[in-house]
Amino acid sequence: MRLLPAFVAPLVIALLLVWSVAPARAATLIRDSDIEHALSQMAAPILAAAGLGGSVRILLIDDASLNAFVVDSSHIYLHTGLVMKLNTPEKLQAVIAHEAAHIANGHLTRRMANLDSARTAAGLGLALALAAAAATGRGDVAGAIAIGTQATAQRQFLAHTRAEEASADQSGVRYMAAAGIDPVGALEVHKIFEGQELLNITRQDPYMRSHPLTRDRVRAMERFVKAYGGNARPQPELDYWYDRARGKVTAFKRPSKWTFQRADESAAQDVRHMRLAVAYHRQQDRANALSHINKAIDLRPEDPFYYDLKGQILLQGRQFQDAVTAYRKAAELAPRDPLILGNLGRALITVDRPKEALTYLEKSRSRDFRNARVLRDLGLAYSQVGNNGMASLAAAERYALVGRLHDAEIHAQRALGLLPRGSSSYRRADDILVAAKRANRKKR
């Protein structure tokens, strides 16, 4: 499980840099193929019921507070604290259904209209790249976030009206019922936050501040659940993926002692071994970590995500060639997974095979351009093969991605002097240079 800075689409960096003021501290994403796959499996029936299909990704933010939100029509963001708090799959699916309803019901339209006021709030750096995609006709410039931590600015942009909340509550319950999921989970989520409206705002959970809860809303939810309930079906496969996602998050975020005491709570034996592998890995007990991940692989030999975790354990234990072998197996089983491809590329760099690494790193970048770690590795690999123009471009994109605009300008200028004029890579460097210069002038 890896932490990466909050991301923006490189092709809309210009809009981001012009619109944003410097964030106090960017939100931090956790990028992990296993967790993202598990969350997508849990969300799939809900998104289908909402008419959103596979167009929405569920991403995880490294934050212990309880929150979930949307800022564009392509992503739902969950805090790690919320995932760890919600102790049944139905509760987590209720949150996903509620956020999906905000997308399906068009609640983002008002935010787009009010962007001018939101973007001037101190400490908020937020780009709705969806607007750029619509304006340019480029579907590949899908939106993302770069949110500072100042609470006032976040509330200004993320807060929903009570009317929107009531609409999302009803729609979310309806989606759950249509998917055969018990909507009582939605009511149970409400009860977690019940009474917080009486607390000082500094003591409220972020979810409560952006999703205002009242007693009337709880009563309305009780009516919705009663009206739409009664059609739930068993979901053993989704129960498995819920336990796997939550088990991995807690294994990385909770103390290892906590995981050792609770690993047996997982119904699936492979998930128990995975949780123990992570706990031992965090204690730098490589022998036990590898023993348990190998047991998980024995139970699910075609599971790419367990090979990916094995590769991580080996790579961080400096067993580089063995890590390449594990990551290569993961990539064979999941040849289109951008995070796994990026991990294989990184491992190949450690064994001095940068040319081969570039193949996988570029494939990773083409499928997910939000990954700052892949951009860093691309820069390193291009430098090792003597392509300094592409190395500078990768550095410029990475620095722009994490908000280091002065450095982005320097490397973009350097890339333009080395890349073939008119090439796609030249145009990418030029876009970054123009945007960085404009943003840097605004700071002066």
C-alpha positions in Angstrom: 0.0 0.0 0.0 1.6 3.2 -1.2 0.9 6.9 -0.4 0.9 9.4 -3.3 0.3 13.1 -3.4 -3.2 14.2 -4.5 -3.2 14.3 -8.2 -4.2 16.3 -11.3 -4.4 15.3 -14.9 -1.3 16.6 -16.7 -3.3 17.9 -19.7 -5.3 20.2 -17.4 -2.5 21.4 -15.2 -2.9 24.8 -16.8 -6.4 25.1 -15.5 -5.4 23.8 -12.1 -2.5 26.2 -11.7 -4.5 29.2 -12.8 -7.5 28.4 -10.6 -5.7 27.4 -7.4 -4.0 29.2 -4.6 -1.2 27.3 -2.8 -2.8 24.5 -0.7 -1.8 24.2 2.9 -1.2 20.5 2.6 -2.4 18.3 -0.3 -4.7 15.4 0.4 -2.8 12.1 0.2 -4.0 9.1 -1.8 -3.3 5.5 -1.0 -2.8 3.7 -4.3 -3.1 0.0 -4.0 -4.4 -2.3 -6.7 -5.9 -4.8 -4.3 -7.8 -2.3 -2.3 -9.0 -0.4 -5.4 -10.1 -3.6 -7.0 -12.0 -4.7 -3.9 -13.8 -1.3 -3.6 -14.7 -1.4 -7.3 -16.2 -4.9 -6.8 -18.3 -3.6 -3.9 -19.4 -0.5 -5.8 -20.2 -2.2 -9.1 -23.8 -3.2 -8.4 -24.6 0.2 -6.9 -23.1 2.1 -9.8 -25.0 -0.1 -12.2 -28.3 0.7 -10.4 -27.4 4.4 -10.5 -26.9 4.2 -14.3 -23.2 5.1 -13.9 -21.8 1.8 -15.0 -18.0 1.6 -14.8 -17.4 5.3 -15.3 -16.8 6.0 -11.6 -13.6 5.0 -9.6 -13.4 4.6 -5.9 -10.2 6.0 -4.4 -8.9 6.0 -0.9 -7.5 9.1 1.0 -5.1 8.6 3.8 -7.0 10.3 6.6 -8.1 8.9 9.9 -11.2 11.1 10.1 -14.6 10.0 8.8 -15.4 11.4 5.5 -16.4 10.6 1.9 -17.0 13.0 -1.0 -17.2 13.7 -4.7 -15.7 16.6 -6.6 -16.3 15.4 -10.1 -18.4 12.8 -11.9 -15.6 10.3 -12.3 -14.4 9.6 -8.7 -15.7 8.9 -5.2 -13.2 9.5 -2.4 -13.3 7.6 0.9 -11.1 8.3 3.9 -9.3 5.4 5.5 -10.9 6.3 8.8 -14.3 5.7 7.4 -13.4 2.4 5.8 -12.0 1.2 9.2 -15.0 2.5 11.1 -17.7 0.9 9.0 -17.8 -2.7 10.2 -20.3 -4.2 7.7 -20.2 -4.2 3.9 -23.7 -2.7 3.7 -22.5 0.4 5.6 -19.7 1.0 3.3 -21.9 0.3 0.3 -24.4 2.8 1.7 -21.8 5.5 1.7 -20.8 4.7 -1.9 -24.5 4.7 -2.9 -25.0 8.1 -1.3 -22.1 9.7 -3.1 -23.1 8.0 -6.4 -26.5 9.7 -5.9 -24.8 13.1 -5.7 -23.3 12.3 -9.1 -26.4 10.8 -10.7 -28.7 13.5 -9.4 -26.6 16.3 -10.9 -25.6 17.9 -7.6 -22.1 18.8 -9.0 -23.7 21.2 -11.5 -24.2 23.8 -8.8 -20.6 23.5 -7.7 -19.4 24.1 -11.2 -21.5 27.2 -11.3 -20.1 28.4 -8.0 -16.5 27.6 -8.8 -15.4 31.2 -8.9 -16.3 31.7 -5.2 -14.8 28.4 -4.1 -11.5 28.9 -5.9 -10.8 32.1 -4.1 -11.1 30.5 -0.6 -7.8 30.6 1.2 -5.9 27.3 1.2 -8.0 25.6 -1.5 -6.4 24.2 -4.6 -9.1 22.3 -6.6 -9.4 21.6 -10.3 -12.6 20.2 -11.9 -10.9 18.7 -14.8 -14.2 17.4 -16.0 -14.9 21.0 -17.1 -11.8 20.9 -19.2 -12.7 17.6 -20.7 -16.1 18.9 -21.7 -14.6 22.1 -23.1 -11.9 20.3 -25.1 -13.7 17.2 -26.0 -10.9 15.2 -24.5 -12.2 12.2 -22.5 -8.7 11.3 -21.3 -8.4 14.4 -19.2 -10.6 12.9 -16.5 -10.9 15.0 -13.3 -9.1 14.7 -10.0 -8.3 16.7 -6.8 -5.8 18.8 -5.1 -7.4 19.8 -1.8 -5.8 21.8 0.9 -6.6 21.1 4.5 -8.1 24.4 5.6 -11.5 23.4 6.9 -13.4 26.6 5.9 -12.3 26.3 2.3 -13.2 22.6 2.1 -16.6 23.1 3.6 -17.3 25.9 1.2 -16.8 23.6 -1.8 -17.8 20.2 -0.5 -20.9 21.1 1.5 -24.2 19.8 0.2 -27.5 21.5 0.8 -30.2 19.8 2.9 -32.3 19.3 -0.2 -29.4 17.6 -2.0 -28.8 15.4 1.1 -32.5 14.3 1.2 -32.4 13.5 -2.5 -29.2 11.5 -2.2 -30.5 9.6 0.8 -33.6 8.4 -1.1 -31.7 7.7 -4.3 -28.9 5.9 -2.5 -31.4 3.6 -0.7 -33.1 3.0 -3.9 -29.9 2.0 -5.6 -29.1 -0.4 -2.8 -32.5 -2.0 -2.9 -32.2 -2.4 -6.7 -28.8 -4.1 -6.3 -30.2 -6.5 -3.7 -28.3 -4.9 -0.8 -29.9 -4.4 2.6 -30.5 -0.6 2.8 -30.6 -0.7 6.6 -26.8 -0.1 6.3 -27.7 3.5 5.2 -29.6 4.1 8.4 -26.8 2.6 10.5 -24.4 5.1 8.9 -26.7 7.9 9.9 -26.8 6.8 13.5 -22.9 6.9 13.7 -23.2 10.7 13.2 -26.4 11.2 15.0 -26.2 14.0 17.6 -23.1 15.6 16.1 -25.2 18.6 15.0 -25.1 19.6 18.7 -21.3 19.6 18.9 -19.0 22.5 18.2 -18.0 22.4 14.6 -14.4 21.7 15.4 -15.5 18.4 17.1 -17.7 17.2 14.3 -16.5 14.6 11.8 -15.8 16.0 8.3 -18.5 13.9 6.9 -21.0 15.6 9.2 -19.8 19.0 8.2 -20.2 18.4 4.5 -23.3 16.2 4.8 -25.5 18.1 7.3 -27.5 15.6 9.4 -30.7 16.5 11.3 -33.2 14.4 13.3 -35.7 15.0 10.5 -33.2 13.5 8.0 -32.8 10.4 10.2 -36.5 10.0 10.4 -36.8 10.3 6.6 -34.1 7.7 6.2 -36.1 5.3 8.4 -39.1 5.8 6.1 -36.9 5.2 3.0 -35.5 2.0 4.4 -38.9 0.7 5.4 -40.2 1.5 1.9 -37.4 0.0 -0.1 -36.2 -2.8 2.2 -37.1 -6.4 2.2 -35.5 -7.5 -1.1 -31.9 -8.1 0.1 -30.0 -11.0 -1.3 -26.9 -12.7 0.1 -23.7 -11.3 -1.3 -20.9 -13.7 -0.3 -18.5 -12.5 -3.0 -19.0 -8.8 -2.0 -18.6 -9.7 1.7 -15.3 -11.2 0.8 -14.0 -8.2 -1.0 -15.2 -5.9 1.8 -13.3 -8.0 4.3 -10.2 -8.0 2.1 -10.2 -4.2 1.5 -10.9 -3.4 5.2 -8.4 -6.0 6.3 -5.6 -4.6 4.2 -6.3 -1.0 5.2 -6.3 -1.9 8.9 -3.2 -4.1 8.6 -1.3 -1.1 7.2 -2.9 1.6 9.4 -3.5 -0.1 12.7 -0.6 -1.2 15.0 0.7 -4.7 14.1 -0.4 -6.0 17.5 -4.0 -5.0 16.7 -3.8 -7.1 13.5 -2.3 -10.1 15.2 -5.1 -10.1 17.7 -7.9 -9.7 15.1 -6.7 -11.5 11.9 -8.8 -14.5 12.7 -11.9 -12.4 12.5 -11.6 -12.7 8.7 -13.8 -15.5 7.3 -11.5 -16.3 4.4 -8.3 -18.0 5.2 -6.4 -16.2 2.4 -7.4 -12.8 3.8 -6.2 -13.9 7.3 -2.8 -14.8 5.8 -2.6 -11.5 3.9 -3.3 -9.5 7.0 -0.6 -11.3 8.9 1.8 -10.9 6.0 1.4 -7.2 6.2 1.7 -7.1 10.0 4.9 -9.1 9.9 6.2 -7.0 7.0 5.7 -3.8 9.0 7.7 -5.4 11.8 10.5 -6.2 9.3 10.0 -9.9 9.9 10.5 -10.9 6.3 10.5 -14.6 6.9 7.1 -14.7 8.5 5.7 -12.1 6.0 6.8 -14.2 3.1 5.5 -17.4 4.7 2.0 -15.9 5.1 1.8 -14.3 1.7 2.9 -17.6 0.1 0.1 -19.3 2.0 -2.3 -16.8 0.6 -1.0 -17.4 -2.9 -1.3 -21.2 -2.4 -5.0 -20.6 -1.7 -5.5 -18.2 -4.7 -2.8 -19.0 -7.2 -4.3 -16.8 -9.9 -4.6 -13.7 -7.7 -2.4 -11.0 -9.1 -2.7 -8.8 -6.0 -1.1 -11.3 -3.7 1.9 -11.5 -6.1 1.9 -7.7 -6.0 2.1 -7.7 -2.2 4.8 -10.4 -2.3 6.8 -8.2 -4.7 6.4 -5.2 -2.3 7.7 -7.3 0.6 10.7 -8.5 -1.4 11.5 -5.1 -2.9 11.4 -3.3 0.4 13.5 -6.2 1.8 16.1 -5.5 -0.9 15.6 -8.9 -2.5 15.4 -7.2 -5.9 15.6 -10.1 -8.4 13.0 -12.1 -6.4 10.8 -9.0 -6.4 11.0 -8.8 -10.2 9.9 -12.4 -10.4 6.9 -11.7 -8.2 5.9 -8.5 -9.9 6.3 -10.2 -13.3 3.8 -12.9 -12.3 1.4 -10.2 -11.1 1.7 -8.4 -14.4 1.1 -11.6 -16.3 -2.1 -12.2 -14.4 -3.2 -8.5 -14.6 -1.6 -7.1 -17.8 -3.6 -3.9 -17.8 -3.4 -2.9 -14.2 -1.4 0.3 -14.1 -0.2 0.1 -10.5 1.1 -3.4 -11.0 2.8 -2.4 -14.2 4.4 0.5 -12.5 5.6 -1.7 -9.7 7.2 -4.1 -12.2 9.0 -1.2 -13.9 10.3 0.0 -10.6 11.6 -3.4 -9.7 13.4 -3.7 -13.1 15.2 -0.5 -12.4 16.6 -2.0 -9.2 18.2 -4.8 -11.2 19.7 -2.4 -13.8 17.3 -3.1 -16.6 16.0 0.5 -17.3 15.2 -0.2 -21.0 12.8 -3.0 -20.1 11.5 -1.0 -17.2 10.5 1.8 -19.6 8.1 -0.5 -21.4 6.1 -1.2 -18.3 6.4 2.3 -16.8 5.0 3.9 -20.0 2.2 1.4 -20.2 1.4 2.3 -16.6 1.5 6.0 -17.3 -0.8 5.6 -20.4 -3.4 3.9 -18.2 -3.1 6.1 -15.1 -1.4 9.5 -15.5 -2.0 10.4 -11.8 0.8 8.4 -10.4 3.7 10.6 -9.2 5.7 7.6 -8.3 5.6 6.2 -11.8 6.7 9.7 -13.1 9.6 9.6 -10.8 10.6 6.2 -12.0 10.2 7.2 -15.6 12.6 10.1 -15.1 15.1 7.8 -13.5 14.8 5.1 -16.2 15.0 7.6 -19.1 18.1 9.2 -17.5 19.7 5.7 -17.2 19.2 5.1 -20.9 20.5 8.5 -21.9 17.2 10.1 -22.9 17.6 13.3 -21.0 14.7 15.1 -22.7 12.1 12.6 -21.6 13.8 12.4 -18.2 13.3 16.2 -17.8 9.7 15.9 -19.1 8.9 13.2 -16.5 10.4 15.4 -13.8 8.4 18.4 -14.9 5.2 16.5 -14.8 5.9 15.1 -11.4 6.8 18.4 -9.9 3.7 20.0 -11.4 1.6 17.2 -10.0 2.8 17.8 -6.5 2.6 21.6 -6.7 6.3 22.4 -7.0 5.7 24.9 -9.8 9.1 26.5 -9.9 10.8 23.2 -10.3 8.2 22.2 -12.9 9.1 25.3 -14.9 12.8 24.6 -14.8 12.5 21.0 -16.0 9.9 21.8 -18.6 12.2 24.4 -20.1 15.0 21.9 -20.1 12.8 19.3 -21.8 11.9 21.7 -24.6 15.5 22.2 -25.4 16.1 18.5 -25.8 12.9 17.0 -27.3 12.0 17.0 -31.0 10.0 20.2 -31.8 6.3 19.4 -32.5 6.4 15.9 -31.0 3.7 14.9 -28.4 6.3 15.0 -25.7 7.4 18.5 -26.7 3.7 19.7 -26.6 3.3 18.2 -23.1 6.4 20.0 -21.9 5.2 23.2 -23.5 1.8 23.0 -21.8 3.5 22.6 -18.4 5.9 25.5 -19.0 3.1 27.9 -20.0 1.0 26.9 -17.0 3.8 27.0 -14.5 5.0 30.4 -15.7 1.5 31.8 -15.4 1.0 30.4 -11.9 4.5 31.5 -10.8 3.7 35.1 -12.0 0.5 35.2 -10.0 2.5 34.3 -6.8 4.8 37.2 -7.2 
